[in-house]
Amino acid sequence: MSDTVLSPDTRTARPVCATYAEVTEVRSRDPQAIGRALAARRRRPGFLPEDGRLMLVAADHPARGALAAQGRPTAMNSRTDMLDRLRTALARPGVDGLLATADVAEDLLLLGALEDKVVVASMNRGGLAGASFELDDRMTGYDVAGVVEARFDAAKMLNRIDLDDPGTVRMLEASGRAVTELARAGVVAMLEPFLSRRVDGRVSNDLSPDAVIKSVHIAQGLGATSAYTWMKLPVVAEMARVMDATTLPTLLLGGDPSRRPDETYAAWRDALALPSVHGLVVGRTLLYPPDDDVEAAVDTAVSLVH
């Protein structure tokens, strides 16, 4: 095992680790290797590629205890299986990068899967799925200093707004502060807002167009500047009217897996045609497709974006 070393042809690199066993060994014996790999990682020259479109794969659900996909409650239990799927997705042409918490991002970093990729750090994961405190979504993932030190391109926040839950104001305050600090560091803040409420004890997001529009207006006002703020929005009905609520660049949230992928892809295609939409951020829909063909699912999504 050795740290990432660029070959004379700087388009190729030798990863720190070749196997998952080596990842565990490096973590146990040389944790500073992660910092060295972050410093050596080849970065893209800008957040957006030349065509102005981004295709990102999301993998931050497990940190909130959300492990289900395609109706299987334990689909994401295996970390190595998830990493296999992520490495397959990230290796496909046209996939620009990753959205993840530190544990996932650093595993992929050590395995050499993040070279020349956009990386979006996931910040607030404290609102555990199904918890009584789910909407008190605290910053338990990356902080601003960690994002900057890692030289990542952006940081994402989940902004679930429940007017009956006092946890909402704590989340908004923390998110507003993070937006300001990220902007001062020249790093994109990606906000994912929802109007949410409890239905029979479970948190439910209101995906009606007017509710999404209201959530957009609340989120885009966070922070002392919006210069580096992007939106991450669900694909809902009347997307043209939803997108008229903001001038901020936006990526589309892929949403929960669907057993009707053709309908899902058609909805994405229509929304991607809107002028302020710059791409997709998709997780379980692509990593755990109904037929388990990750390559085909990712290639279809890429064809819609680029």
Buried (B, 14 or more C-beta within 10 A) or exposed (E): BEBBEEEEEEEEBEBBBEEBEBBEEBBEEEEEBBEEBBEBBEBBEEBBBEEEBBBBBBBBBBBBEBBBBBEEEEBBEEBEEBBBBBBBBBEBEBBBBBBBBBBBBBBBBBBBBBBEBBBBBBBBBBBBEEEEEBBBBBBBBBBBEBBBEBEBBBBBBBBBBBEEBEBBEBBBEBBBBBBBBBBBEEBBBBBBBBBBBBEEEEBEBBBEBEBBBBBBEBBBEBBEEBEBBBBBBBBBEEBEEBBEBBEBBBBBBBBBBBEEBEEBBEBBEEBBEBEEBBBBBBBBBBBBBBEEEBEBBBBBBBEBBB
